[in-house]
Each structure stands twice: as structure tokens, then as C-alpha cells.
Amino acid sequence: MTSEEPPLDTARHIRYWQRCFRSLLPHHYVSNDSIRLTLGFFIVAALDLLSSPSSYSEPPRDPLKASLITPDDRKRLRAWVLSLQHPQGGFCGSPHHVLPEQYATKWDAINKVESARDPANANIAATYFALLLLGIVADDDGSSAFEGVHRIKTLRWLKKLQRDDGSFGEIIDEDGYVGGGRDMRYCYLAATIRWALGGPEAGEDFDVDALVAHIRRGQTFDGGVAESSMHESHAGYAYCAVAALSLLDLANPNAATQPNHYLHAGIPSVSSLVHFLACRQFDYLDSSSDEENAEPSTQPPPDLSTLTLSDTPITAGFNGRLNKAADTCYTWWVCGTLTMLGEGRVVDRSPARKFILEKAQHIIGGFAKHPGGPPDVYHAYLGLAALATMASEEGQDKEEGLGQFDPRLCISREASERVAKARETLLAPPEDESDDDWGYDTEKVKQEINWDETQKLIARLEAKWKAEGKIPVLEMDKWNPYDPPNLEELAAE
Amino acid sequence: MPPKNKGGGRAKAAEPAQQEPPKQPQTVRELEWQRYYDTNPHQKAYEELGLHGMTPADRQAYLNQEYLKPGAAKTLSNKAQKELWKQLNESNLPLRSLPRPRDSHWGRDKNGRDIGDYTIEEYGAHEAKTTKLLNLFFQSQAFKSKREKASNGDGHLVGDTVQPFTCTEDDFEREKVRRKEMADLQQDLYSVKTDPYALDPEWDDVVPIPQVEPEGALAAIAYPDEYAEAMSYLRAVMAVKEHTPRCLRLTERIISLNPAHYTVWLYRFSIVKALNIAIPDDIEWLNEVSLTYIKNYQIWNHRQLLLDHYYPTIVTSPSEVAALGDSERQFLERMLEEDAKNYHVWSYRQYLVRKLGLWDEEERQSIEALLDEDVRNNSAWSHRFFVAFSDPAHATPGSHATEPDPRVPAGVVDREVAYAQAKILLAPQNQSPWNYLKGALVKGGRKLGSVREFSEQFVTNLGGVGDAEEEVRSSHALDLLADIYKEAGEKEKADLALRRLGEKWDRIRKGYWEYRRKMLE
């Protein structure tokens, strides 16, 4: 990046995101109703990235004040996210998927456990976005971000989302049917939730080896990664595969002795994946036709012999698959994946940056999917993600006005640290009862008071009273609840 | 907004008193005040003159009237009561009086106008409407009660015999008309919109579960009324797992508004199973939806569920399986006409090939047709690789896409290599067949060197200058040649190929070609 290149117009983007944050989405967003949590995530994560401590040239003294998300907003957002939690674990994608408690939970009288009446409303993507949002809006160092999250129930639910072949679905219904395709995205979401909630540490881990084997089958003959085995290679699925494996590595207690253990186990050929990713960029030429979505495939093949060595700067667009059109979000999916693979420098930052700022940026702020199109929250956020990721490579200048970025979680570095802190709190020995998981607590309390033995004692006492012609309930009524009698003595009398 | 009536009746009341004879009241409020003063004849004098300014007789009458309020007279002694009644009789006071009107009790209409300011005629019309609405409401209640009795099998006495209650089609139709009329009246009177499901007697037994959401929620959507209502009914029937035809129709409604709803599809499938609906019928409906929502994801999961459910019922009949394969292929071709690279369609097509065993010539030919149309259609290339190298007839189960499979016959590898080469010659700078070529060689366990000559035809005088100037017709050829030279141990030549790619033939990837050069070491 040279000094003549224009900086990112952060003021414009901040205005765009604040508009998204404050206003009601118009009615044609109804078809996005089920992913409101996702839309909300992009909006809040963008505001966070545009005002995180590292986005300032000098770190602010009070990061909370410097943030575009006010403390009041943080409280409100936190409450809203938690209101989408399913009482039996997992999060729902929108308030329309949240049912009143009596429809969400049932009591299984035989096994004496609570279970979900409408398990399919909890969704794996919603759960991922909810956990990250809780980290982003935490107003402390993140320690209390996961307070109120049903950790154990969510982990148990996550285990059920895994199929025998190691893949994950997005939802599970009451009959145990796992819905959704065999989709690489769910692998990534599952690996993130497992890491964030400390799945292995809670003793509620899914089958990691099966997951790695499933991801491994996703690499294609051309080096890319597909939705699942033998499908077409796709940069977005490559990101999901690599990020999933990175998160498995991040959660690996033996990471020090076996770095990138899962990455190498899950990607048969890293070098051919790098080849596939590097090939996603191409010299973006404005199409002269008025057709908005003209794909390069409709144009005659470029004749290499006409290429000149002139030094006109190149604008590098990225596509997600071979011979497809340039799309803003693939700059992120490709660069993010390469960065996780430690090969971020394979992409030349300047032409890639040029595409995003000069072709995809919109006059009202935000980025469009294709040059000339309207901005949307998805591409506007991933455009920022791409800029922040490319700036993070060693020896590169900072992207003014953007904070540092964690490509694994796709949020600002500081927010990612808060999520990590929230996780640490979960893993800390439970001195205070921060885990409000009812079923889990019940098990613990039962052990503490020696429940089974006590039940037997009471049964003996009841039998004894009946034999004496007394009514057990009346006998027990005589007990002082604050000073209960010693049951063993009573039974021995 | 009409001016607010400040100070209550006091100011107003004074007016008619000054004019003799009393002015004809214009509004219902004025009428009400007039009646009040008519039944409280000394009130006006009291308000105008005060207690001390009144004549003693008026004052006495005014105070006596106070004792006409219920129970007040009982507080007096018997003697005093007698005296009171005597005086009341003489003064000819009305024994019953209207209470003092309150200003706010009229309320406001839908336009914010005070109903008290209505003219008497306007108010009459208003009253007529509310009365009609009330009557319709009672008739509607009667309908509901009758319908309930009919469904309980209750009877009623006609003459000497007990007849069962019946609810005919006619009753339903009349009720629908009635609801419509009620909705119109409610809209007219109160601007209350009645949504379609509330109008439909068929949905009476369902108590909708509306969405609740705190103020200032994130990414809130301005839900149209019809969506919000349909959704609250869906939530209600899904919560109790009702599987009826009306629910099937409701899922269609929701899907048309929000096809990405991730639970309504599973719900629809459970209804299809419960009602034993013919799967081809639902597939036909789904085709329409798929063509409307080209990019939708859930549609394809639903299609798989339907097929998984349907296939076992026809598996013993080869002709039915073949017919299903044909109709599915036809539909997929229709979808690919819309977008030849639709990822979901291709994913589904792989599922279909595996499910119905369509590893046949027809499948390969249909892909070739697509590639003839657009040789850069990488989705078609990818599918071809799948059909060629995953066919259980000759592929090792579970063989990875990137590893050699010794079971694949040499003929298949030859055919695929030749096909890729032919397509490369058509457009040398198209990467798809180059990747395919390399993939087919690896699958066949062949050396990359076996296509050295083929690849070198696109590169002349590598590294040459002057008379023998270097010429490259395909950067992908040079890319593959770098691997071929490396495989042959010609490291320097490989390095040269990679260097020239970064310097001239593929400068956009300079960083990558440097990475490859490092990998040579």
C-alpha cells in the first residue's frame, strides 16, 4: 500500500452502520426474518470494528466511551440476544422462533428431565452469532459475557446436531432428525460453539475426529474445498473448513506440542488449497456493457499475447468459484483463509484494496456485492473484514480507522479477546455458581445432599409410619424445615 | 383536533340559560347538558348566583334535591324526613335527576374527533353502526355455539323429537359474509383492521401466539400485518403439532412470504407424511416455489426429504424409478436454464445421482451439452468429475478426490483426459479443464509428465528473448508445466516457469508464484 492510495472513508461507513443500527428494516426484509440475529450481528460487529481501541491511532483512555456502542445499547442488546435463547439450549434466529415457555419445554416424567418441546427452533447459526454478539457487547473484559447462557444444555444440543458421518446440521427436530444440508458452514459454527463454551472441558464434547474426517473429505480435485465431499470447490467453504480446523486447534490442550494438528489432519493438501485460493483473484475490468451481472464467462477469453507490461495499477476482484464474477465478500473469504493458513502475503494487498474501495464502495457508505450495486449489511461488513485482514499482514500499514481483526471468529481482535475471556470464566473452577444451568445444578445438588440415600431413608420411614398406623404426610408436617430431624435416628427409633 | 372543552359544563351551561327559549341543542354534548339542567332545575341558579344569592325558596329546593340522592334522606330523623317529603311535594321537584355530565366520557372516534361534538344525526348513524356490530357479534357467537353443539353431537327438541344440531355449508358461508361485514364495520368505526385468518371461521379454534419483542430490538423489521398474523397462527398450530389440510395451506402462505423460515419446511414435511399426501403432488408444488426463489436453500432439503420418503415406496418398480429420474432431471434442467451455476441445484443433482444410481451415459451427455454451451461452467466440470470418478461400479468407496484410485479403469481415465484436452484447445486460458486434466491424471495414478507435450504446445521459447521471443498462450499451461518439470527433477526449468508467470504472464499472482518458487526448494 502506497501513501497515495486513498484512505477508507470511515465517517461515511459509520453513518451507514448507524442508520442500519437505529432504523426499522423495511417490510421486504421479511424474507430475512429467520436470520435477524445474523443481520444484527453484522451491524453491531461493524460498529465495534470501526471504534475498537485499536481502530484509534492512539488507544483511547476509556475504550467503552470511545466505542460507537453505548453502555445503554450494550445492556439492551445483551437482553435481546438472551431473549432469543431456547430454554433447552441453543439460540433461535429471530423472535418469531421463540415460543412462550410452556410451548418450549416439557417434562419427561419417566426420565425426570426437562426437554425441548420445539427443539427445531434453536439454530446452529443463530447460536454462533448470539455467542459472538454477547462477547462484542460485553461491557467488561468479557468475564461475564456468557452469564445466562445455558452452557451445558447448549453443548448437549450441539452434540445431537452431529450426524454419524461427522457432519453437522442446522437444526434438530423432536424425532431426532437433523435438518439442513451436509454443509461446511455448520462444521465451522459447531467448532466455534464448542470452543467458546468449552465443550471438552465440560465433558460434553462431540466427535471431533469424525468432524475432521468429514472436513477432510471436502477437499476437491482442484485443491479447493466444497460444501461437502465431491461437490464444487468454493472459497467460502474453504474458509469454513480452515476456520473450523483452526478453532479445533485453538481448543486443543496440546497445542504447544502439536501446532496446527487438526489443520493438517483436515486438509490433505495445503499447497493445492493455497493454489486454489490464489487463483480466485483476477484483473477486474469494468464491463462496457450495461448488464449488471455480466460474468466473465460471457466474454471472449483474454488473449495473453496482447498483454503489455505497462504499469497501470491492477484492480483485483475475487470470485468464489472458477469463472464466476467478482464479489466483495470473496476478498474476505480468500484473504481470511490465507491468513489462517499463514500465507496471507500470497495476495497483493494494493490491487485487492482498490477493488473494494473503488469498485464496491457505495456513496451512502457500505459495500455492494457487485460493483454498482446497492450496499447490504453482509457485504458491507465482510468488505471491512477484508480490509482489516489484509492490513494485519506483517509489514503492512494499518487500515486507518479500522481495528485489528481476528480472522477465525470474524470479529475485532478486542471482541475476540472478550469472547476468550468469557470462555475462561466458564472453564474456571466453579467457585461461584455462575453456571445457571438448571439440570446441571440439580445433578450437583443431588450429589451434595446424597439424594438417592435420602430417598431410600424416607421410603423406610414412610413404611414404618404406615405400620404404626400414622399418616406419613402428617408426620412430616411436624418437621421444622429450618431444623430438620436426623432421618437415620428417626428411622432407627 | 376540535378545541378541547375546558372548564366542563360550567361555561357551556351558562349559555342556554341566557337565551329564552332555550336554544335547540346542536351536538349530543349540548343535548346531554340540556337534559341535565332540565332534571336539576335549580342547578343553574346556584351556579350563576351562588347559594347566598338564591331566593330562599330556590335555595331550599336546591338543597332538598341533594337529599334525593340514594340513601341521603335516610340520614335524617323520621320527623325531618316527613318534612322533607312535604316540601319536595310542594316544590314539584323531579324525583330523579341525571348525574352531572363528565366531559371525557364520550371518547374520541378513529379520527381523534370528540364524539360529544357529533351532531345528533351523526350520533344516530354512529349508534346504528355500533348496534349493528353488536348484533352481528351476537349472531356470530350463536354460530360458534351452534357449531360447537353440532360437533359435540348435542341435540335439541323439535316438537316431540330430538334433533341433532347441524352446521351446514350455508351456515359457514353466512358466517363468512357476517365476518366480512363485521370487519368492515370495525374498520369504519375504529380503524381496526381484521386480518384474513381472524375472518375465517375455519381458524376460530386456534388462539394465535403473537410474537413479543422488547422495545428497541436489534434488526427489527416492519412486519406487514398479514405476515405477523399468519406467523402467529403458524406458531400456534406448530406448538401443538397440528397436522391438517388447513395447516398445509398455512405453510404455503408462510413459505411464500419467508421461504428461509427454517422450521416451517420440516413442519410441512411432517404434515405431508401425516396426511399421506402424494409425494409427486408436493414436488409439483415445490417446483413452482423453486423457480420463484431461485437462491433459496431450504427448498432443496425439503426436496431430499420428499425423495427419501418416496423412493422406498417405488423402489421395486424400475419403471417408476426411471420416470422419477426423468422428471427430476427435467426439472433440474429447467432450474439450470435460470442459473447454470446454482450451487444448490448441483448439490441436489449429486444427491439424485447417488440416490437413483444415475451414473449413466445420459447424465454425462447432459453435462456435455451444458459444457458445449459454456465451456467455462465450472459447476458442470465438477459434476462431470463426480460422475466419472465416484461411480460405484468402478470407484473405490470413500476414495478421496485428491488421491489415486487404482480401481478406475484406464479407459475412463483416457476418456476424461482426452475430453479435458479437447476443451482446453477450445479456450486455452480457461482454468476449469486444466484443473480437470490434472485431477483426472492424479485419480488415474498417472504422471503429470504424460501431458508434457500437450502442455508445451501453449508455451514457446520459455525464457527466450530477441528472435526466439517467449510466447505463452495459456498461463495455466505454464503453471502445470512447472509441476511437470518439478516431477521430472528439472528444478531450474520449473523455477523459470514460475518466475516468468510472476514477471509477465500472471502478474496479479506475483506473490503466489514466489510462494511456489520457495516450495521448490
Interface residues (C-beta under 8 A of the other chain):
Chain A: F21 L24 L25 P26 H27 Y29 V30 S31 N32 D33 S34 I35 R36 L37 L39 G40 I43 V44 R76 L77 A79 W80 V81 S83 G93 P95 H96 H97 V98 L99 P100 Y103 R117 D118 A120 N121 N123 E170 I171 D173 Y177 G179 G180 G181 R216 R217 Q219 T220 F221 D222 G223 A226 E227 S229 M230 H231 E232 S233 H234 P268 S269 S271 S272 V274 H275 A278 C279 Q281 F282 D283 P296 S297 P301 P302 D303 L304 S305 L307 L309 I314 A316 R321 L322 N323 K324 E343 R345 V346 V347 D348 P351
Chain B: I209 Q211 V212 E213 P214 G216 A217 L218 A219 A220 I221 A222 Y223 P224 Y227 M231 R235 M238 A239 L257 N258 P259 A260 H261 Y262 T263 W265 L266 S270 Y297 W300 N301 K341 Y343 W346 S347 Q350 D374 R376 N377 N378 S379 W381 S382 H383 F385 F386 S390 H400 A401 T402 E403 A427 P428 Q429 N430 Q431 S432 N435 Y436 K438 G439 A440 V442 K443 E471 V472 R473 S474 S475 K504 W505 R507 I508 R509 K510 G511 Y512 Y515 R516 M519
